[in-house]
Amino acid sequence: MSATRPDPIETPDNAFFWAAADRGELVGLRCADCGDLQHPPRPMCPACHSTRREEVKLSGRGRVRVWTIPRHPAPIGFAEPPIVALVDLEEGTRMVSNLVDVAPDAITPEMPVEVVFEPTVGGRAVPVFRPVSR
Ligand code: ZN
């Protein structure tokens, strides 16, 4: 089946994130001065206002905090509405993403998840999360 998921919208601040996703890696941005980890990427640390940033590799493991299924208007690029979730990553930051390989009624609060990557129409990759296999 060919990919229908839209390509990421790349900016100078998030290009490193999408380049890592293309390699199958989940990365974040940490302040090189105070160590605060932030997502989404931004040019200045909101905690100490430093512009010294460093890329860090993330484990890709976390827990589902909340989730929803946006049905109206119909999301572009999806045959079925995706499950949109806020995932608490084990490194302490959060990421809005999609849940895959799980039925909506099987999702539970704090459910452990791990990152996988789904292809886009233009051949890029997007990090999404699935339940941790037991
Ligand atoms: Zn900082």
Backbone and ligand atoms as CSV (ligand in chain L), in Angstrom:
chain,resi,resn,atom,element,x,y,z
A,1,MET,N,N,0.853,-1.181,0.000
A,1,MET,CA,C,0.000,0.000,0.000
A,1,MET,C,C,0.891,1.233,0.000
A,2,SER,N,N,0.582,2.193,-0.864
A,2,SER,CA,C,1.424,3.383,-0.943
A,2,SER,C,C,1.043,4.378,0.149
A,3,ALA,N,N,2.008,5.192,0.545
A,3,ALA,CA,C,1.817,6.132,1.643
A,3,ALA,C,C,0.873,7.257,1.234
A,4,THR,N,N,0.037,7.687,2.166
A,4,THR,CA,C,-0.853,8.831,1.927
A,4,THR,C,C,-0.600,9.947,2.937
A,5,ARG,N,N,0.206,9.628,3.951
A,5,ARG,CA,C,0.469,10.620,5.016
A,5,ARG,C,C,1.193,11.836,4.437
A,6,PRO,N,N,0.742,13.053,4.753
A,6,PRO,CA,C,1.408,14.260,4.222
A,6,PRO,C,C,2.861,14.372,4.701
A,7,ASP,N,N,3.675,15.058,3.894
A,7,ASP,CA,C,5.065,15.315,4.280
A,7,ASP,C,C,5.108,16.268,5.476
A,8,PRO,N,N,6.200,16.202,6.258
A,8,PRO,CA,C,6.364,17.177,7.341
A,8,PRO,C,C,6.568,18.585,6.777
A,9,ILE,N,N,6.202,19.576,7.563
A,9,ILE,CA,C,6.460,20.974,7.197
A,9,ILE,C,C,7.781,21.365,7.856
A,10,GLU,N,N,8.823,21.488,7.015
A,10,GLU,CA,C,10.169,21.713,7.539
A,10,GLU,C,C,10.461,23.203,7.667
A,11,THR,N,N,11.106,23.565,8.767
A,11,THR,CA,C,11.558,24.941,8.993
A,11,THR,C,C,13.033,24.877,9.380
A,12,PRO,N,N,13.746,26.027,9.384
A,12,PRO,CA,C,15.146,26.000,9.820
A,12,PRO,C,C,15.313,25.447,11.243
A,13,ASP,N,N,14.328,25.652,12.096
A,13,ASP,CA,C,14.440,25.188,13.485
A,13,ASP,C,C,14.195,23.703,13.654
A,14,ASN,N,N,13.399,23.080,12.767
A,14,ASN,CA,C,13.081,21.659,12.961
A,14,ASN,C,C,13.708,20.738,11.914
A,15,ALA,N,N,14.530,21.296,10.991
A,15,ALA,CA,C,15.111,20.468,9.917
A,15,ALA,C,C,15.895,19.286,10.480
A,16,PHE,N,N,16.640,19.495,11.583
A,16,PHE,CA,C,17.431,18.404,12.186
A,16,PHE,C,C,16.523,17.269,12.647
A,17,PHE,N,N,15.317,17.618,13.151
A,17,PHE,CA,C,14.375,16.629,13.665
A,17,PHE,C,C,13.883,15.721,12.539
A,18,TRP,N,N,13.550,16.339,11.394
A,18,TRP,CA,C,13.029,15.557,10.269
A,18,TRP,C,C,14.141,14.776,9.572
A,19,ALA,N,N,15.364,15.335,9.559
A,19,ALA,CA,C,16.498,14.590,8.993
A,19,ALA,C,C,16.753,13.329,9.818
A,20,ALA,N,N,16.640,13.451,11.145
A,20,ALA,CA,C,16.813,12.289,12.021
A,20,ALA,C,C,15.698,11.266,11.783
A,21,ALA,N,N,14.464,11.756,11.625
A,21,ALA,CA,C,13.340,10.850,11.372
A,21,ALA,C,C,13.573,10.061,10.084
A,22,ASP,N,N,14.149,10.723,9.076
A,22,ASP,CA,C,14.451,10.017,7.823
A,22,ASP,C,C,15.447,8.875,8.055
A,23,ARG,N,N,16.314,9.015,9.067
A,23,ARG,CA,C,17.287,7.965,9.428
A,23,ARG,C,C,16.688,6.942,10.397
A,24,GLY,N,N,15.429,7.153,10.803
A,24,GLY,CA,C,14.797,6.249,11.766
A,24,GLY,C,C,15.205,6.525,13.188
A,25,GLU,N,N,15.550,7.795,13.473
A,25,GLU,CA,C,15.946,8.171,14.838
A,25,GLU,C,C,15.028,9.274,15.359
A,26,LEU,N,N,14.713,9.182,16.657
A,26,LEU,CA,C,13.951,10.242,17.310
A,26,LEU,C,C,14.937,11.102,18.096
A,27,VAL,N,N,14.941,12.398,17.821
A,27,VAL,CA,C,15.863,13.302,18.507
A,27,VAL,C,C,15.095,14.469,19.111
A,28,GLY,N,N,15.746,15.134,20.052
A,28,GLY,CA,C,15.175,16.318,20.663
A,28,GLY,C,C,16.214,17.415,20.721
A,29,LEU,N,N,15.805,18.552,21.245
A,29,LEU,CA,C,16.683,19.700,21.350
A,29,LEU,C,C,16.836,20.050,22.826
A,30,ARG,N,N,18.115,20.113,23.254
A,30,ARG,CA,C,18.396,20.419,24.659
A,30,ARG,C,C,19.176,21.719,24.727
A,31,CYS,N,N,18.932,22.468,25.787
A,31,CYS,CA,C,19.691,23.702,26.003
A,31,CYS,C,C,21.104,23.333,26.438
A,32,ALA,N,N,22.114,23.887,25.742
A,32,ALA,CA,C,23.503,23.579,26.069
A,32,ALA,C,C,23.960,24.292,27.337
A,33,ASP,N,N,23.168,25.242,27.839
A,33,ASP,CA,C,23.536,25.955,29.069
A,33,ASP,C,C,22.851,25.384,30.304
A,34,CYS,N,N,21.518,25.238,30.274
A,34,CYS,CA,C,20.819,24.769,31.483
A,34,CYS,C,C,20.367,23.318,31.379
A,35,GLY,N,N,20.452,22.719,30.184
A,35,GLY,CA,C,20.121,21.303,30.047
A,35,GLY,C,C,18.649,21.003,29.874
A,36,ASP,N,N,17.812,22.039,29.816
A,36,ASP,CA,C,16.373,21.829,29.648
A,36,ASP,C,C,16.095,21.211,28.275
A,37,LEU,N,N,15.294,20.159,28.268
A,37,LEU,CA,C,14.942,19.473,27.018
A,37,LEU,C,C,13.593,19.987,26.547
A,38,GLN,N,N,13.505,20.362,25.282
A,38,GLN,CA,C,12.266,20.963,24.784
A,38,GLN,C,C,11.807,20.351,23.469
A,39,HIS,N,N,10.483,20.284,23.330
A,39,HIS,CA,C,9.877,19.916,22.063
A,39,HIS,C,C,8.563,20.662,21.966
A,40,PRO,N,N,8.176,21.232,20.829
A,40,PRO,CA,C,8.917,21.216,19.565
A,40,PRO,C,C,10.166,22.093,19.609
A,41,PRO,N,N,11.093,21.877,18.635
A,41,PRO,CA,C,12.344,22.633,18.607
A,41,PRO,C,C,12.099,24.132,18.438
A,42,ARG,N,N,12.928,24.928,19.085
A,42,ARG,CA,C,12.840,26.381,18.970
A,42,ARG,C,C,14.240,26.963,19.130
A,43,PRO,N,N,14.462,28.156,18.611
A,43,PRO,CA,C,15.827,28.687,18.575
A,43,PRO,C,C,16.352,29.172,19.919
A,44,MET,N,N,15.447,29.430,20.899
A,44,MET,CA,C,15.886,29.974,22.185
A,44,MET,C,C,15.292,29.158,23.325
A,45,CYS,N,N,16.097,28.931,24.360
A,45,CYS,CA,C,15.624,28.181,25.521
A,45,CYS,C,C,14.580,28.993,26.280
A,46,PRO,N,N,13.363,28.448,26.489
A,46,PRO,CA,C,12.346,29.193,27.225
A,46,PRO,C,C,12.655,29.283,28.720
A,47,ALA,N,N,13.572,28.450,29.210
A,47,ALA,CA,C,13.892,28.462,30.632
A,47,ALA,C,C,14.956,29.511,30.965
A,48,CYS,N,N,16.030,29.625,30.132
A,48,CYS,CA,C,17.137,30.537,30.479
A,48,CYS,C,C,17.492,31.502,29.352
A,49,HIS,N,N,16.777,31.427,28.215
A,49,HIS,CA,C,16.957,32.344,27.080
A,49,HIS,C,C,18.275,32.155,26.341
A,50,SER,N,N,18.970,31.063,26.594
A,50,SER,CA,C,20.197,30.770,25.842
A,50,SER,C,C,19.842,30.389,24.407
A,51,THR,N,N,20.726,30.711,23.476
A,51,THR,CA,C,20.551,30.264,22.089
A,51,THR,C,C,21.531,29.152,21.754
A,52,ARG,N,N,22.235,28.625,22.767
A,52,ARG,CA,C,23.138,27.482,22.556
A,52,ARG,C,C,22.303,26.205,22.662
A,53,ARG,N,N,22.092,25.539,21.526
A,53,ARG,CA,C,21.210,24.380,21.461
A,53,ARG,C,C,22.027,23.148,21.093
A,54,GLU,N,N,21.611,21.983,21.563
A,54,GLU,CA,C,22.272,20.744,21.152
A,54,GLU,C,C,21.237,19.645,20.908
A,55,GLU,N,N,21.504,18.864,19.850
A,55,GLU,CA,C,20.624,17.761,19.469
A,55,GLU,C,C,20.953,16.553,20.336
A,56,VAL,N,N,19.910,15.908,20.848
A,56,VAL,CA,C,20.120,14.698,21.651
A,56,VAL,C,C,19.231,13.576,21.124
A,57,LYS,N,N,19.768,12.349,21.123
A,57,LYS,CA,C,18.997,11.199,20.696
A,57,LYS,C,C,18.070,10.788,21.833
A,58,LEU,N,N,16.804,10.504,21.504
A,58,LEU,CA,C,15.825,10.093,22.508
A,58,LEU,C,C,15.561,8.595,22.373
A,59,SER,N,N,15.108,7.988,23.475
A,59,SER,CA,C,14.894,6.540,23.482
A,59,SER,C,C,13.721,6.126,22.596
A,60,GLY,N,N,12.774,7.030,22.407
A,60,GLY,CA,C,11.568,6.670,21.653
A,60,GLY,C,C,10.543,5.944,22.499
A,61,ARG,N,N,10.786,5.876,23.809
A,61,ARG,CA,C,9.828,5.223,24.702
A,61,ARG,C,C,9.121,6.252,25.568
A,62,GLY,N,N,7.851,6.002,25.832
A,62,GLY,CA,C,7.088,6.917,26.656
A,62,GLY,C,C,5.763,6.318,27.048
A,63,ARG,N,N,4.882,7.185,27.540
A,63,ARG,CA,C,3.557,6.740,27.962
A,63,ARG,C,C,2.498,7.697,27.429
A,64,VAL,N,N,1.357,7.132,27.071
A,64,VAL,CA,C,0.257,7.946,26.558
A,64,VAL,C,C,-0.317,8.779,27.695
A,65,ARG,N,N,-0.415,10.082,27.451
A,65,ARG,CA,C,-1.033,10.945,28.469
A,65,ARG,C,C,-2.512,11.169,28.138
A,66,VAL,N,N,-2.810,11.682,26.949
A,66,VAL,CA,C,-4.190,11.859,26.499
A,66,VAL,C,C,-4.243,11.560,25.015
A,67,TRP,N,N,-5.445,11.311,24.482
A,67,TRP,CA,C,-5.577,11.031,23.060
A,67,TRP,C,C,-6.958,11.443,22.571
A,68,THR,N,N,-7.070,11.622,21.255
A,68,THR,CA,C,-8.343,11.985,20.639
A,68,THR,C,C,-8.330,11.505,19.195
A,69,ILE,N,N,-9.513,11.419,18.604
A,69,ILE,CA,C,-9.620,11.047,17.201
A,69,ILE,C,C,-10.354,12.170,16.474
A,70,PRO,N,N,-9.637,13.000,15.699
A,70,PRO,CA,C,-10.268,14.126,15.011
A,70,PRO,C,C,-11.046,13.635,13.791
A,71,ARG,N,N,-12.378,13.694,13.838
A,71,ARG,CA,C,-13.210,13.164,12.744
A,71,ARG,C,C,-13.759,14.256,11.830
A,72,HIS,N,N,-13.895,15.469,12.351
A,72,HIS,CA,C,-14.464,16.540,11.534
A,72,HIS,C,C,-13.738,17.841,11.803
A,73,PRO,N,N,-13.208,18.487,10.765
A,73,PRO,CA,C,-13.205,18.047,9.371
A,73,PRO,C,C,-12.275,16.852,9.178
A,74,ALA,N,N,-12.521,16.060,8.133
A,74,ALA,CA,C,-11.720,14.869,7.880
A,74,ALA,C,C,-10.258,15.263,7.655
A,75,PRO,N,N,-9.319,14.649,8.422
A,75,PRO,CA,C,-7.899,14.977,8.251
A,75,PRO,C,C,-7.422,14.649,6.837
A,76,ILE,N,N,-6.645,15.541,6.253
A,76,ILE,CA,C,-6.129,15.361,4.891
A,76,ILE,C,C,-5.043,14.283,4.897
A,77,GLY,N,N,-5.144,13.339,3.958
A,77,GLY,CA,C,-4.088,12.343,3.791
A,77,GLY,C,C,-4.312,11.059,4.565
A,78,PHE,N,N,-5.485,10.926,5.207
A,78,PHE,CA,C,-5.739,9.717,5.983
A,78,PHE,C,C,-7.059,9.087,5.544
A,79,ALA,N,N,-7.043,7.791,5.207
A,79,ALA,CA,C,-8.263,7.094,4.849
A,79,ALA,C,C,-9.181,6.993,6.069
A,80,GLU,N,N,-8.580,6.722,7.232
A,80,GLU,CA,C,-9.301,6.691,8.501
A,80,GLU,C,C,-8.678,7.763,9.393
A,81,PRO,N,N,-9.485,8.471,10.190
A,81,PRO,CA,C,-8.896,9.492,11.064
A,81,PRO,C,C,-7.812,8.883,11.959
A,82,PRO,N,N,-6.666,9.526,12.066
A,82,PRO,CA,C,-5.602,8.993,12.916
A,82,PRO,C,C,-5.938,9.212,14.393
A,83,ILE,N,N,-5.322,8.425,15.258
A,83,ILE,CA,C,-5.439,8.650,16.698
A,83,ILE,C,C,-4.329,9.627,17.072
A,84,VAL,N,N,-4.711,10.797,17.536
A,84,VAL,CA,C,-3.743,11.831,17.909
A,84,VAL,C,C,-3.518,11.743,19.415
A,85,ALA,N,N,-2.257,11.675,19.823
A,85,ALA,CA,C,-1.969,11.497,21.243
A,85,ALA,C,C,-0.864,12.427,21.705
A,86,LEU,N,N,-0.944,12.780,22.974
A,86,LEU,CA,C,0.153,13.463,23.652
A,86,LEU,C,C,0.927,12.386,24.403
A,87,VAL,N,N,2.204,12.226,24.059
A,87,VAL,CA,C,3.029,11.172,24.656
A,87,VAL,C,C,4.060,11.804,25.580
A,88,ASP,N,N,4.098,11.342,26.829
A,88,ASP,CA,C,5.139,11.749,27.771
A,88,ASP,C,C,6.351,10.872,27.504
A,89,LEU,N,N,7.411,11.459,26.968
A,89,LEU,CA,C,8.626,10.687,26.685
A,89,LEU,C,C,9.394,10.431,27.978
A,90,GLU,N,N,10.136,9.329,28.044
A,90,GLU,CA,C,10.802,8.990,29.304
A,90,GLU,C,C,11.890,9.991,29.682
A,91,GLU,N,N,12.355,10.801,28.700
A,91,GLU,CA,C,13.357,11.825,29.003
A,91,GLU,C,C,12.746,13.055,29.677
A,92,GLY,N,N,11.392,13.133,29.714
A,92,GLY,CA,C,10.765,14.222,30.447
A,92,GLY,C,C,10.125,15.288,29.595
A,93,THR,N,N,10.161,15.154,28.283
A,93,THR,CA,C,9.452,16.111,27.443
A,93,THR,C,C,8.242,15.407,26.831
A,94,ARG,N,N,7.409,16.187,26.157
A,94,ARG,CA,C,6.190,15.635,25.570
A,94,ARG,C,C,6.191,15.848,24.079
A,95,MET,N,N,5.432,14.987,23.371
A,95,MET,CA,C,5.361,15.079,21.921
A,95,MET,C,C,3.944,14.753,21.470
A,96,VAL,N,N,3.390,15.581,20.584
A,96,VAL,CA,C,2.108,15.264,19.955
A,96,VAL,C,C,2.398,14.398,18.740
A,97,SER,N,N,1.737,13.259,18.641
A,97,SER,CA,C,2.012,12.325,17.553
A,97,SER,C,C,0.747,11.513,17.289
A,98,ASN,N,N,0.903,10.410,16.596
A,98,ASN,CA,C,-0.210,9.497,16.337
A,98,ASN,C,C,0.076,8.162,17.011
A,99,LEU,N,N,-0.988,7.441,17.362
A,99,LEU,CA,C,-0.866,6.067,17.839
A,99,LEU,C,C,-1.248,5.142,16.696
A,100,VAL,N,N,-0.480,4.065,16.510
A,100,VAL,CA,C,-0.747,3.086,15.458
A,100,VAL,C,C,-0.737,1.689,16.069
A,101,ASP,N,N,-1.240,0.727,15.322
A,101,ASP,CA,C,-1.251,-0.681,15.738
A,101,ASP,C,C,-2.012,-0.896,17.045
A,102,VAL,N,N,-3.058,-0.096,17.264
A,102,VAL,CA,C,-3.876,-0.266,18.466
A,102,VAL,C,C,-5.298,0.195,18.143
A,103,ALA,N,N,-6.282,-0.550,18.654
A,103,ALA,CA,C,-7.684,-0.144,18.487
A,103,ALA,C,C,-7.982,0.977,19.468
A,104,PRO,N,N,-8.798,1.953,19.054
A,104,PRO,CA,C,-9.081,3.081,19.953
A,104,PRO,C,C,-9.578,2.652,21.337
A,105,ASP,N,N,-10.417,1.611,21.409
A,105,ASP,CA,C,-10.942,1.226,22.726
A,105,ASP,C,C,-9.962,0.394,23.542
A,106,ALA,N,N,-8.785,0.132,22.982
A,106,ALA,CA,C,-7.756,-0.611,23.725
A,106,ALA,C,C,-6.716,0.316,24.352
A,107,ILE,N,N,-6.834,1.608,24.075
A,107,ILE,CA,C,-5.879,2.573,24.628
A,107,ILE,C,C,-6.231,2.860,26.084
A,108,THR,N,N,-5.220,2.894,26.933
A,108,THR,CA,C,-5.441,3.208,28.342
A,108,THR,C,C,-4.491,4.330,28.758
A,109,PRO,N,N,-4.884,5.134,29.756
A,109,PRO,CA,C,-3.974,6.167,30.258
A,109,PRO,C,C,-2.678,5.525,30.753
A,110,GLU,N,N,-1.565,6.166,30.483
A,110,GLU,CA,C,-0.240,5.694,30.916
A,110,GLU,C,C,0.233,4.457,30.148
A,111,MET,N,N,-0.472,4.095,29.081
A,111,MET,CA,C,-0.067,2.929,28.290
A,111,MET,C,C,1.360,3.134,27.761
A,112,PRO,N,N,2.269,2.166,27.979
A,112,PRO,CA,C,3.635,2.299,27.461
A,112,PRO,C,C,3.651,2.176,25.936
A,113,VAL,N,N,4.372,3.091,25.295
A,113,VAL,CA,C,4.463,3.094,23.835
A,113,VAL,C,C,5.923,3.268,23.407
A,114,GLU,N,N,6.169,2.912,22.136
A,114,GLU,CA,C,7.511,3.082,21.574
A,114,GLU,C,C,7.378,3.656,20.169
A,115,VAL,N,N,8.407,4.379,19.738
A,115,VAL,CA,C,8.343,5.056,18.455
A,115,VAL,C,C,8.546,4.070,17.300
A,116,VAL,N,N,7.827,4.304,16.220
A,116,VAL,CA,C,8.077,3.674,14.919
A,116,VAL,C,C,7.935,4.802,13.898
A,117,PHE,N,N,8.344,4.533,12.672
A,117,PHE,CA,C,8.316,5.603,11.685
A,117,PHE,C,C,7.432,5.208,10.513
A,118,GLU,N,N,6.560,6.131,10.110
A,118,GLU,CA,C,5.666,5.869,8.984
A,118,GLU,C,C,6.070,6.736,7.800
A,119,PRO,N,N,6.004,6.178,6.580
A,119,PRO,CA,C,6.389,6.925,5.386
A,119,PRO,C,C,5.347,7.968,4.993
A,120,THR,N,N,5.805,8.996,4.282
A,120,THR,CA,C,4.908,10.036,3.776
A,120,THR,C,C,4.838,9.937,2.256
A,121,VAL,N,N,3.938,10.711,1.668
A,121,VAL,CA,C,3.761,10.687,0.207
A,121,VAL,C,C,5.054,11.050,-0.526
A,122,GLY,N,N,5.862,11.930,0.081
A,122,GLY,CA,C,7.080,12.394,-0.581
A,122,GLY,C,C,8.323,11.608,-0.200
A,123,GLY,N,N,8.154,10.463,0.505
A,123,GLY,CA,C,9.303,9.639,0.854
A,123,GLY,C,C,10.022,10.051,2.131
A,124,ARG,N,N,9.394,10.930,2.919
A,124,ARG,CA,C,9.963,11.266,4.226
A,124,ARG,C,C,9.451,10.261,5.261
A,125,ALA,N,N,9.771,10.499,6.545
A,125,ALA,CA,C,9.324,9.616,7.613
A,125,ALA,C,C,8.820,10.456,8.780
A,126,VAL,N,N,7.772,9.959,9.432
A,126,VAL,CA,C,7.169,10.666,10.562
A,126,VAL,C,C,7.152,9.728,11.767
A,127,PRO,N,N,7.674,10.198,12.917
A,127,PRO,CA,C,7.619,9.357,14.114
A,127,PRO,C,C,6.186,9.256,14.653
A,128,VAL,N,N,5.740,8.023,14.899
A,128,VAL,CA,C,4.445,7.746,15.518
A,128,VAL,C,C,4.710,6.719,16.623
A,129,PHE,N,N,3.702,6.374,17.397
A,129,PHE,CA,C,3.935,5.485,18.543
A,129,PHE,C,C,2.990,4.300,18.519
A,130,ARG,N,N,3.482,3.161,18.974
A,130,ARG,CA,C,2.665,1.944,19.081
A,130,ARG,C,C,2.860,1.357,20.474
A,131,PRO,N,N,1.897,0.531,20.901
A,131,PRO,CA,C,2.052,-0.090,22.220
A,131,PRO,C,C,3.349,-0.904,22.279
A,132,VAL,N,N,4.017,-0.881,23.415
A,132,VAL,CA,C,5.219,-1.671,23.601
A,132,VAL,C,C,4.827,-3.132,23.588
A,133,SER,N,N,5.489,-3.924,22.742
A,133,SER,CA,C,5.169,-5.345,22.660
A,133,SER,C,C,5.680,-6.055,23.901
A,134,ARG,N,N,4.864,-6.928,24.422
A,134,ARG,CA,C,5.208,-7.583,25.696
A,134,ARG,C,C,5.959,-8.875,25.458
L,1,ZN,ZN,ZN,18.387,26.893,29.011
